[in-house]
Amino acid sequence: MDKSIDQIIEELRQIVEKESKSGSSLALFAALYLQVTIRVKQGIRNHEFEDGIRMEQLDVIFADRYIQAYRAFRDHKPITAAWRVAFESERKPLLILQHLMLGMNAHINLDLGIAAAQTMKGKDLYLLKNDFNAINRILSAMSDDVQQKIGKASPLLGMLDRLAGRSDTLLVNFSITQARDGAWKSAGEFHKSDSFNSLLVQRDKTVSNLALSLVYPNSRRVRMVLNAIRLAETRDVAKVVRLIAG
């Protein structure tokens, strides 16, 4: 393990500060992910996982995939299609929630399976299952909390809840639990595969298509609702970052 979780936290803080100062929406997912990583660190200290050392290794590998993708994007270097859709959407007129979901989509649906497989390379993947599920519970709880927090910056966000159930649009049905279930299946595929690159290309294509569905909902009615919600949202990125951190 080349980095510690403390180093990861510091690198995430630097990204949040840099992007927040420039008013870029890329600060939003970075701010959320910083809080998640701090929470995982607390969980390790509080012995919430079966193997704290292994959990830190997973967390570092997982987080570093995001950090390296972010740096490559800023340096105009090749990155996965899923992250490219997320990062290139920074100047698009999207909801705060959409920006967060784009980051979660790329990181959970693509990166998490890879990180889990790499953490357990040469070992039985199922030894990680309980701790994998423990992080799932942490993320689900934090997701609900963050949605309430950003509601202060997006007063009409509740309209999406009323829209859910009457639409098959990914935006209103995005589920962290389902994403992580898919990530566990993906971890198994990467863990046993001898063709990492070809499997990565295949998985990346699927996840990037999901990202495009988040950016471009296929329902005209949904697009109208999103536009109305966005018009009422604050454009102050620094304010939203503070709400996420609060």
N, C-alpha and C positions, 0 to 999 in steps of 0.2 A: 504494500500500500504506500504509494509515493506521497500522498497527502493525508492530512488529518481532517476530521470534520471541522475543526476550528479554522483551518486554512480555507476550507470550502466556504464557510460562513463569511469570512473576511472577503473573499473574492466576490461572493454574491452581494455583499454590502457595497463594494466598489462599483459593481454594475448598476445597482439601484441608484446610487448617488449620481453617477455619470449620466444615466438616461433620464433621471428625474430632473436634473438641472437643465437638460436640453429640451425638456417637455415631451420626450418621446414615450409613446405607449409601451415600448419595450420595458420600461421600468415597472409596469404593472405585474406581469408574470414573475419578473425577478423579485419583486417585493413579496409576492405570495410565496414563492419558493424559498426565500430567505426565512420566512416564518415557519414553513414546514420543516426546514432543516434544523432550525433552533429547537423545534418541538421534538424531532427525532433525537437530537442530542440529549434533551431532558429525559426522554424515554430510556435511552441507554444508561444514563446516570441513575435512573430510578429502577433499573432492572426490569423494565417492562417487556424485554425480549429474551428469548431463550439463550441467545448467544450475542452479547453486546459487541464483542470484537468483530464477529462476522457481520453484524448489522452495520457497524461503522464502515466496514469494507464495502458493503453493498451501497450504502448511502454515498460514499465518496465516488465510487465508480459511476453510479447513477447521476449524481450532480455534475460530475466532470464532463459527462456527455453533453449536457446543456451548456456548460461554460465554454467548452471547446467549440460547439456549434455557434454560439453567440460571437465568439472572437473571430471565427472563420468568416462569418457573415460580415462583420465590421471590417475585416481585412480583404473582403471581396474574393474569398476562396471558396471552393466547392463545399457544399453541405448537403445533407439529405433533403429530399423534396418536402417532407413534412415540416421541417424547420424552416425551409425557405418560404413556404406559404405563410407560416406564422410570422416570421420576421419582416417579410415584405409587406405585411398588412399594417405596419406601424403607422403609416400616414393615411390609411383608408378610413372612411367615416363609419367606424364600427362601434358597437357598445363596449363599455368597459368589460362586461361579462364575456363578450365574444373574444376580446384580446386574451383574457385569462383562459378561456376554453381552448383557444388555438395552442397556447403553451402546454396546457394539460394534455391535449390530444397528442401532440408530438412527443412529449416526454413520457407519458404513461403508455400510450398505445405502441410506441416504437422503442424508446430507450429503456424502459423498465425491464422488458423481457430480455434484452441483450445484457443489461447489467446483472440481472439475476443469474443468467447462464454463465457469465464470466466469473461471478463471485463463486459459483459452485463448480467451476471447471475441474474435472477429474474426481468429483465427489457426487454423491447422491443428491440430486436436485430437491427431492422431497424433504430432505432435512431442513430446508429453508421455508417450507410451506407455512408453518405456524407464525413465524416472524413476518413473512410476506403478508399474511392475513392481518397481523397486528398493525402493520403500517396502513393497510386498507382501512381499518377502523379509525386510525388517526386522521387520515386524509379526508374521509367522509365527514367526520365531525368538524374538521377545520373548514371544509368546503361550505357547509351550512352556515358557519359563523361568518365567513368572508362574504357570503351572499347577503347576509343581514347588514354587514358593515358597508358594503358598496351601495346598498339601498339608500344610504344617506347622501350619496353623490348622484344617485339615479332614482329620483322619486317615483317614476312610473314603471320601475322594473317589475313590480308585481303583476303587470299586465301579461308578462310571459307565463306566469303560473296559471292564469286564467286561459291562456292560449293552449297550454299543454293539455294533452288528452284529446284535443280536437284537431291535432296536426301530427303528421309523421315526420316533421322537420327535425333534423338532428339537434338543432340549437335548443329546443325545448325538451328534448328527451335525452340529452347527454347525461350519462351516468358514470361517475367515477368508479363505482363498484363494478359495473359491466366492463368498463375499460380495463380495470385491473384484472378481472377474470380473463379477459382476452390477453392481457400481458402475461399471465401465468401460463396460458396455453402456448403463447409465443416463446416464453422462456424454455419450455420443454422442447420446442422445435429447434431453437438455437443450441440448446444444450447437447442434443444428440446429432446435430447436423455436421457433416463434413464439408459443406458448401456455404460457409458464412456469407460470402459476398452475394451469391445468387439469392439466398434467403432474405438478406437485407434489402435487396432491390425489390423483391416481391412484396415484402411487408411494408416497405416505405411507400410503394405505389398505393397500397390499400389505405394507409394512414393519411397520405397526402390528399387522396380523394375525399376522405372524411373532413379534412381541413377545408377543402374547397367548398364543401357543403355547409360548413359553418360560416364561411365568408359570403357565400352566395346562396341563400335559402331558395328552394325551388317554388315556394308559394308566394304569390303576389300579396296575399292578405298578411302573411308573416312579415314580408318586407315593409309593408305599410306600418305595421305595429312597431317594428324595430326602428323605423325612421322617427316615429312619434316619441318613442322612449329616448332615443339618442338626442333629440332636440332639447329634452328637459335635463339631460345629464350635464354635470360640470365638465369643463374642458381642462380643468386644473389638475394635471398629472400629479404634481407634488401633493396636492390635497388628498387625492385618492390613495397615494402611497402611504400617507400618514394614517388614513382610515384603515388600511389593510394591516398596518403595523400596530394599531391601537388595541 
